[in-house]
Amino acid sequence: MAILYRCKAPTDRVCRCGVVARRLRRSGIGFQEVRVPFLKRQRPEVDELTGQRWVPVLVHGEHVVHDSHRIVEYLDHLDSVRSATAAARPARQGAA
């Protein structure tokens, strides 16, 4: 399960954190949301993970990705890997 560190916005429609949350749901990746304080100086866990205090931050297995654009690129990559793996499975079964 992934962990998404995000702001306290009440909806997924007003900030970049919401963009990431919606994209995670669309990808079918289960995740836990950690709502961080508004003041950046009160985000030591984000600083420990990334060396900076901006959100969103995604922790997925051993991968820690920050910045909403980079997170979406990471999720696109995961989707393409899953698609390629799924497409290769029937070919292997047919060859056997």
C-alpha positions as CSV (number, residue, x, y, z in Angstrom):
1,M,0.0,0.0,0.0
2,A,1.2,3.5,-0.9
3,I,1.3,6.5,1.4
4,L,0.3,10.0,0.1
5,Y,1.4,12.9,2.2
6,R,-0.9,15.7,1.2
7,C,-2.4,19.1,2.3
8,K,-5.5,19.4,4.4
9,A,-7.7,20.6,1.5
10,P,-11.2,19.2,2.0
11,T,-11.6,18.1,-1.6
12,D,-9.6,16.6,-4.4
13,R,-10.5,19.4,-6.7
14,V,-8.6,22.4,-5.4
15,C,-4.9,21.5,-5.3
16,R,-2.2,19.4,-6.8
17,C,-2.5,16.9,-3.9
18,G,-6.0,16.1,-5.1
19,V,-4.7,15.6,-8.7
20,V,-2.4,12.9,-7.3
21,A,-5.1,11.3,-5.1
22,R,-7.5,11.0,-8.1
23,R,-4.7,9.6,-10.3
24,L,-3.9,6.9,-7.6
25,R,-7.6,5.9,-7.5
26,R,-7.7,5.7,-11.3
27,S,-4.6,3.5,-11.3
28,G,-6.2,1.2,-8.7
29,I,-3.3,1.7,-6.3
30,G,-4.4,1.4,-2.7
31,F,-3.1,4.3,-0.5
32,Q,-3.3,5.8,2.9
33,E,-3.6,9.6,3.1
34,V,-1.5,11.5,5.7
35,R,-2.8,15.1,6.0
36,V,0.0,17.3,7.0
37,P,-0.2,20.7,8.7
38,F,-0.6,23.9,6.7
39,L,2.6,25.4,8.0
40,K,5.7,23.9,6.2
41,R,7.8,24.1,9.4
42,Q,5.4,21.6,11.0
43,R,6.1,18.9,8.4
44,P,9.2,17.2,9.7
45,E,8.2,13.8,8.3
46,V,8.0,15.2,4.8
47,D,11.4,16.8,5.3
48,E,12.9,13.5,6.5
49,L,11.6,11.7,3.4
50,T,12.5,14.3,0.7
51,G,14.8,17.0,2.1
52,Q,12.1,19.6,1.5
53,R,8.6,20.3,3.0
54,W,6.3,20.6,0.0
55,V,3.5,18.2,-0.7
56,P,2.3,16.0,-2.3
57,V,4.8,13.2,-1.6
58,L,4.2,9.6,-2.5
59,V,5.8,6.7,-0.8
60,H,5.3,3.5,-2.8
61,G,7.4,0.6,-1.6
62,E,11.0,1.7,-1.7
63,H,10.2,4.7,-3.9
64,V,9.7,8.2,-2.6
65,V,8.5,10.7,-5.2
66,H,7.7,14.3,-4.6
67,D,6.1,17.0,-6.9
68,S,2.8,16.3,-8.4
69,H,4.1,16.2,-12.0
70,R,6.8,13.7,-11.1
71,I,4.3,11.5,-9.2
72,V,1.9,11.4,-12.2
73,E,4.9,10.5,-14.4
74,Y,5.8,7.7,-12.0
75,L,2.2,6.4,-12.0
76,D,2.1,6.6,-15.8
77,H,5.3,4.5,-15.9
78,L,3.7,1.9,-13.5
79,D,0.6,1.7,-15.7
80,S,2.7,1.2,-18.8
81,V,4.7,-1.6,-17.1
82,R,1.5,-3.3,-16.0
83,S,0.0,-3.0,-19.5
84,A,3.1,-4.5,-21.1
85,T,3.2,-7.3,-18.6
86,A,-0.5,-8.1,-19.1
87,A,0.0,-8.0,-22.9
88,A,2.9,-10.4,-22.7
89,R,1.2,-13.0,-20.6
90,P,-1.3,-14.3,-23.3
91,A,1.6,-14.5,-25.8
92,R,3.6,-16.7,-23.4
93,Q,0.6,-18.9,-22.7
94,G,-0.1,-19.3,-26.5
95,A,3.6,-20.2,-27.1
96,A,3.6,-23.0,-24.5
